[in-house]
Amino acid sequence: MKKTTVSARPEDMEAQRVWYIMDAADKPLGRLAVDAAKILRGKHKPIFTPHVDTGDHVIIINAEKVVLTGVSKANEPVRRHSGWPGALKSVERQQELAKRPEEAIRRVVRGMIPHNKLGDAIIKKLKVYKGPAHPHSAQQPVVFTGGVQNRGEE
């Protein structure tokens, strides 16, 4: 019996992608982001290959209802810089969540995936919406219940 290692190819992955929907209501931001990053990266699949985008699509709804645990995390500053001198901007994490919850969640998930061209392709599969409505019902998303193996109907 010959043992071989299977390496996924990008052209084989497009037909195998599943759409998952995650409800962010009353969930901690970090735990939500970890689950989303694992699915986006493809680490839940047996054919995971580090240099190929093997992940699935993720839809996050109710982004405005995500919670921060701990006082220090809520007051922690979030900084961004445009590259110009004196252009450092800072805002507290709870203020960012109140003003733009979609971008806050996207930024946290982006920090958990590779910072290269592969990461740029992976983050495009993340869709975040402020409320419970989303325009992806045609993709027949599967409700994420904590374990990716549950592929029940919506």
C-alpha positions in Angstrom: 0.0 0.0 0.0 1.4 3.3 -1.1 1.0 6.3 1.2 0.7 9.7 -0.5 0.1 13.2 0.6 -2.7 15.0 -1.3 -2.1 18.7 -2.0 -5.2 20.7 -2.9 -5.2 22.7 -6.2 -6.9 26.1 -6.6 -8.9 24.9 -9.6 -10.4 22.0 -7.7 -11.6 24.1 -4.7 -14.3 26.4 -6.3 -16.9 23.6 -6.6 -16.4 22.5 -3.0 -17.1 25.8 -1.2 -19.9 26.0 1.3 -21.5 29.2 2.6 -21.8 29.4 6.4 -23.9 32.0 8.3 -22.9 33.0 11.8 -25.1 35.0 14.1 -23.0 37.5 16.1 -25.8 38.4 18.6 -24.5 38.2 22.2 -21.2 36.4 21.2 -17.8 37.6 22.2 -15.9 39.3 19.4 -12.8 37.2 19.7 -14.5 33.9 19.7 -16.7 34.9 16.7 -13.6 36.0 14.8 -11.7 32.8 15.6 -14.5 30.6 14.2 -14.8 32.8 11.1 -11.1 32.8 10.5 -10.9 28.9 10.7 -13.7 28.5 8.2 -12.3 31.2 5.8 -8.8 29.6 6.0 -10.1 26.1 5.4 -8.5 24.5 8.5 -11.7 22.5 9.2 -11.3 20.5 6.0 -9.1 17.4 5.7 -7.7 18.7 2.4 -6.3 21.9 4.1 -3.2 23.1 2.2 -1.3 26.1 3.7 -0.5 27.8 0.3 -4.0 27.3 -1.3 -7.2 29.0 -0.4 -9.2 25.9 0.7 -11.7 27.8 2.9 -15.4 28.5 2.7 -17.5 31.6 2.6 -18.7 33.2 5.9 -21.7 35.5 6.4 -21.9 37.3 9.7 -25.2 38.8 10.7 -26.2 41.0 13.6 -22.8 42.6 13.8 -24.1 45.4 15.9 -25.0 43.0 18.7 -21.5 41.5 19.2 -20.1 41.9 22.7 -16.7 42.8 24.2 -15.7 40.9 27.3 -13.7 42.7 29.9 -13.3 46.5 30.6 -9.8 46.7 29.3 -10.7 45.4 25.9 -13.6 47.9 25.5 -11.3 50.8 26.3 -8.3 49.5 24.3 -7.4 51.9 21.5 -7.6 50.9 17.8 -5.0 52.8 15.7 -4.7 53.3 12.0 -2.2 55.3 10.0 -2.4 56.6 6.4 1.3 56.8 5.9 1.5 60.6 6.0 3.3 62.4 8.8 1.0 63.2 11.7 -1.8 61.0 10.4 -2.1 58.5 13.3 -5.8 58.2 14.2 -7.0 56.4 17.4 -10.4 55.4 18.7 -11.5 53.2 21.5 -12.7 49.7 20.5 -16.2 50.1 21.9 -16.6 53.4 20.0 -15.5 51.6 16.8 -18.0 48.8 17.4 -20.8 51.4 18.0 -20.0 53.4 14.9 -19.0 50.8 12.3 -19.5 47.2 13.6 -19.0 45.6 10.2 -15.5 47.1 9.8 -14.6 46.3 13.4 -15.4 42.6 12.9 -13.7 42.5 9.5 -10.5 44.1 11.0 -10.3 41.5 13.8 -10.8 38.6 11.4 -8.2 40.0 9.0 -5.7 40.0 11.8 -6.2 36.2 12.2 -5.4 35.3 8.6 -2.2 35.6 6.6 -1.0 39.1 5.7 -0.2 38.5 2.0 -1.9 37.9 -1.3 -3.5 34.7 0.0 -5.0 36.6 2.9 -6.3 39.2 0.5 -8.2 36.4 -1.4 -9.4 34.8 1.8 -10.9 38.0 3.3 -13.0 38.6 0.2 -15.1 35.6 1.2 -16.2 37.3 4.4 -19.5 39.2 4.3 -20.5 41.1 7.4 -23.9 42.8 7.9 -25.1 45.1 10.7 -28.6 43.6 11.0 -30.3 40.2 10.5 -30.9 40.6 6.7 -28.4 39.5 4.1 -28.7 39.2 0.3 -27.1 35.7 0.1 -30.1 33.4 0.3 -29.5 32.2 -3.2 -26.2 30.6 -2.0 -28.2 28.5 0.5 -26.0 29.2 3.6 -25.7 26.6 6.3 -26.2 27.8 9.9 -23.0 27.6 11.9 -23.7 26.0 15.2 -20.2 25.8 16.6 -19.2 22.6 14.8 -18.6 22.8 11.1 -19.5 19.2 10.6 -23.2 20.0 11.1 -24.5 20.7 7.6 -28.2 21.1 8.5 -30.5 23.2 6.3 -31.4 26.8 7.1 
